[in-house]
Amino acid sequence: MKRAPAVAGQFYHSTASKLTAQVEQYVNKNTKREKAIGVVSPHAGLVYSGPVAGAVFSAIEFPKTFVLLGPNHTGLGAGISLMESGQWEIPTGTFLIDEGISFKIAKSVPFVDKDSRGHMFEHSLEVQLPFIAYFSRSVKIVPISILTASVEECRILGEAIAAAVTSAGNSVVIVASSDMSHYLPDSVAREKDARAIKKILDLDPEGLFGTVVSERISMCGYLPVTTMLFAAKALGAQSAKLIGYATSGEVSGDYDRVVGYAGIAVR
């Protein structure tokens, strides 16, 4: 199955030439690249979250495969939907799914569904691909969309991803796609987001999950980030670095209702 672009022309430009030019505004070819186990990257329209996402993908060494974890905004499909095989297409490239890794995850986690419906119209993973394609069109991907999960299910999935990555023998980076607080005054969003970011920087998946839930932080991708942190810790992560933070107010000029964007690398 080839998954066609769902949000081209909405979240990013729909032609290859315009999309390349758009991405070039947000990447830095001179940034020193460092090896990463996982990253957090935002997924709004590129005009808003592009500077943070571009900084993330400019700052890491590219692997053979990206495992992409994103929230399911559409409500379609299973609680956790894995697209196990096929291709994903955007205007600037087509990505093969790494079936070696996807098959291992599907086999070892019984509550993961081999389901493409959760990916049909979902933007959270697709919006990562223009940045990935800009630097490499040979990278493979493993797309996983999370609608609902307990912290224990995040742990099980994260550790299964880590085991699949280890057995693959190839370089892999786990991308957790998430925006931060939604539609709050800028100062409030920054304060709330700082609490969640601290838990990520502390490599504390349980703490992140608990903080987001108890403090009602409207971080849409906290389940993917929690899962990524469990996977990264199982793969030996030692530290995390905040690469960038911004809010939509910096672009729109509306500081009364902003969305926050954080970029983080886990090493």
DAQUI-V978174 format. One record per pair of residues at least 24 apart in sequence whose ideal C-beta (glycine too) atoms are under 7 Angstrom apart, sorted by the first residue. I is the first residue (numbers start at 1). J is the second residue. D is the distance in whole Angstrom. If there is no record, write none. Layout:
I&J&D ; I&J&D
This chain:
1&86&4 ; 1&116&6 ; 2&86&6 ; 2&87&5 ; 2&89&6 ; 3&83&7 ; 3&86&6 ; 3&87&7 ; 3&88&5 ; 3&89&7 ; 3&119&6 ; 4&89&6 ; 5&89&6 ; 5&90&5 ; 5&91&7 ; 5&126&7 ; 6&120&7 ; 6&121&5 ; 6&122&7 ; 6&123&6 ; 6&126&6 ; 7&123&4 ; 7&126&6 ; 7&127&7 ; 8&90&7 ; 8&91&6 ; 11&45&5 ; 11&46&7 ; 11&123&6 ; 11&127&5 ; 12&46&5 ; 12&127&7 ; 12&130&5 ; 14&91&6 ; 15&91&6 ; 16&91&5 ; 16&92&5 ; 19&91&5 ; 19&92&5 ; 19&130&6 ; 20&92&6 ; 20&134&7 ; 22&46&6 ; 23&54&7 ; 23&130&5 ; 23&131&6 ; 23&134&5 ; 25&50&7 ; 26&50&4 ; 26&51&5 ; 26&53&7 ; 26&54&3 ; 27&54&4 ; 27&57&7 ; 27&58&5 ; 27&131&7 ; 27&134&6 ; 28&55&7 ; 28&58&4 ; 31&58&4 ; 31&59&5 ; 33&59&6 ; 33&60&6 ; 33&61&5 ; 34&59&6 ; 34&60&6 ; 34&61&7 ; 34&265&7 ; 34&267&7 ; 35&61&5 ; 35&267&7 ; 36&60&4 ; 36&173&6 ; 36&265&5 ; 36&266&6 ; 36&267&6 ; 37&173&7 ; 37&174&7 ; 37&232&5 ; 37&235&5 ; 37&237&5 ; 37&266&5 ; 37&267&6 ; 38&173&6 ; 38&174&4 ; 38&176&7 ; 38&228&5 ; 38&231&7 ; 38&232&4 ; 38&266&4 ; 39&173&6 ; 39&175&5 ; 39&264&6 ; 39&265&5 ; 39&266&7 ; 40&176&5 ; 40&178&6 ; 40&200&6 ; 40&225&6 ; 40&262&6 ; 40&263&6 ; 40&264&4 ; 41&128&6 ; 41&175&6 ; 41&177&6 ; 41&263&6 ; 42&178&7 ; 42&179&5 ; 42&261&4 ; 42&262&7 ; 42&263&7 ; 43&70&7 ; 43&123&6 ; 43&124&4 ; 43&127&4 ; 43&128&7 ; 43&177&5 ; 43&179&6 ; 44&179&6 ; 44&259&6 ; 44&261&7 ; 47&251&6 ; 48&248&5 ; 48&251&5 ; 49&179&7 ; 49&261&5 ; 51&244&7 ; 51&246&6 ; 52&244&4 ; 52&246&5 ; 52&261&4 ; 52&262&7 ; 52&263&4 ; 53&131&6 ; 53&263&7 ; 54&131&6 ; 55&243&5 ; 55&244&5 ; 55&263&5 ; 56&243&5 ; 56&263&4 ; 56&265&7 ; 57&131&4 ; 57&132&7 ; 57&135&6 ; 59&243&6 ; 59&265&6 ; 60&173&6 ; 60&265&6 ; 62&135&6 ; 62&136&5 ; 62&139&6 ; 63&171&4 ; 63&172&5 ; 63&173&5 ; 64&139&7 ; 64&140&7 ; 64&170&4 ; 64&171&5 ; 64&172&7 ; 65&98&4 ; 65&101&6 ; 65&139&7 ; 65&140&5 ; 65&141&7 ; 65&142&7 ; 65&170&6 ; 65&172&5 ; 66&132&6 ; 66&139&6 ; 66&141&5 ; 66&173&6 ; 66&175&5 ; 67&101&7 ; 67&142&5 ; 67&161&6 ; 67&172&6 ; 67&174&5 ; 67&175&7 ; 68&125&5 ; 68&128&6 ; 68&141&6 ; 68&142&7 ; 68&143&5 ; 68&144&7 ; 68&175&5 ; 68&177&7 ; 69&144&5 ; 69&146&7 ; 69&174&7 ; 69&175&7 ; 69&176&5 ; 69&177&7 ; 69&224&4 ; 69&227&6 ; 69&228&6 ; 70&122&7 ; 70&124&3 ; 70&125&4 ; 70&145&6 ; 70&177&4 ; 70&221&6 ; 70&224&6 ; 71&124&5 ; 71&146&6 ; 71&178&7 ; 71&220&5 ; 71&221&4 ; 71&223&7 ; 71&224&6 ; 72&118&5 ; 72&122&6 ; 72&145&4 ; 72&146&6 ; 72&147&4 ; 73&122&6 ; 73&124&7 ; 73&220&7 ; 74&121&5 ; 74&122&5 ; 75&147&7 ; 76&117&5 ; 76&118&6 ; 76&120&6 ; 76&121&7 ; 77&115&5 ; 77&117&4 ; 77&118&3 ; 77&145&7 ; 77&147&7 ; 78&113&4 ; 78&115&5 ; 78&118&6 ; 79&111&7 ; 79&147&5 ; 79&148&5 ; 79&149&6 ; 80&111&6 ; 80&112&5 ; 80&113&7 ; 80&144&7 ; 80&146&5 ; 80&149&6 ; 80&157&7 ; 81&113&6 ; 81&115&4 ; 81&117&7 ; 81&118&3 ; 81&119&6 ; 81&145&4 ; 82&106&6 ; 82&112&5 ; 82&113&7 ; 82&114&6 ; 82&144&5 ; 83&116&5 ; 83&119&5 ; 83&143&5 ; 84&114&5 ; 88&129&7 ; 88&141&6 ; 88&143&7 ; 90&126&7 ; 90&129&5 ; 90&130&6 ; 90&133&6 ; 92&130&6 ; 92&133&4 ; 93&133&4 ; 93&137&4 ; 95&129&7 ; 95&139&7 ; 95&140&7 ; 95&141&5 ; 96&140&5 ; 97&140&7 ; 97&141&6 ; 97&142&6 ; 97&143&7 ; 98&140&4 ; 98&141&7 ; 98&142&5 ; 100&168&6 ; 101&142&5 ; 101&164&5 ; 101&165&7 ; 101&168&5 ; 102&142&5 ; 104&164&4 ; 104&167&6 ; 105&160&5 ; 105&161&6 ; 105&164&5 ; 108&160&5 ; 108&163&7 ; 109&156&6 ; 109&157&6 ; 109&160&5 ; 111&153&6 ; 112&157&7 ; 118&145&4 ; 118&147&7 ; 119&143&6 ; 119&145&6 ; 124&177&4 ; 124&221&7 ; 125&177&6 ; 128&175&6 ; 128&177&6 ; 146&223&5 ; 146&224&6 ; 146&227&7 ; 149&223&5 ; 151&206&6 ; 151&209&5 ; 151&226&7 ; 154&205&7 ; 154&209&7 ; 154&223&6 ; 154&226&4 ; 154&227&4 ; 154&230&6 ; 155&230&5 ; 157&227&5 ; 158&227&4 ; 158&228&7 ; 158&230&3 ; 158&231&4 ; 158&234&7 ; 159&230&6 ; 159&231&7 ; 159&234&5 ; 161&231&4 ; 162&231&5 ; 162&234&4 ; 162&235&5 ; 165&235&6 ; 174&228&5 ; 174&231&5 ; 174&232&7 ; 176&221&6 ; 176&224&4 ; 176&225&4 ; 176&228&4 ; 177&221&5 ; 177&224&6 ; 178&219&6 ; 178&220&6 ; 178&221&2 ; 178&222&7 ; 178&224&6 ; 178&225&5 ; 179&220&6 ; 179&221&7 ; 179&259&5 ; 179&260&7 ; 179&261&6 ; 180&219&5 ; 180&260&3 ; 180&261&6 ; 180&262&5 ; 181&217&6 ; 181&218&5 ; 181&219&7 ; 181&260&5 ; 182&218&4 ; 182&259&5 ; 183&257&5 ; 183&259&7 ; 184&258&7 ; 185&255&7 ; 185&256&6 ; 186&247&5 ; 186&249&5 ; 186&255&4 ; 186&258&5 ; 189&247&6 ; 189&258&5 ; 189&260&5 ; 190&247&7 ; 190&260&7 ; 192&217&5 ; 193&260&5 ; 193&262&7 ; 197&242&6 ; 197&262&6 ; 200&225&6 ; 200&229&7 ; 200&240&6 ; 200&264&6 ; 201&240&5 ; 201&242&6 ; 203&229&6 ; 203&233&6 ; 203&237&6 ; 203&240&6 ; 205&229&4 ; 205&230&5 ; 232&266&5 ; 237&266&5 ; 237&267&7 ; 238&267&7 ; 239&267&5 ; 240&264&6 ; 240&265&7 ; 240&266&5 ; 241&265&5
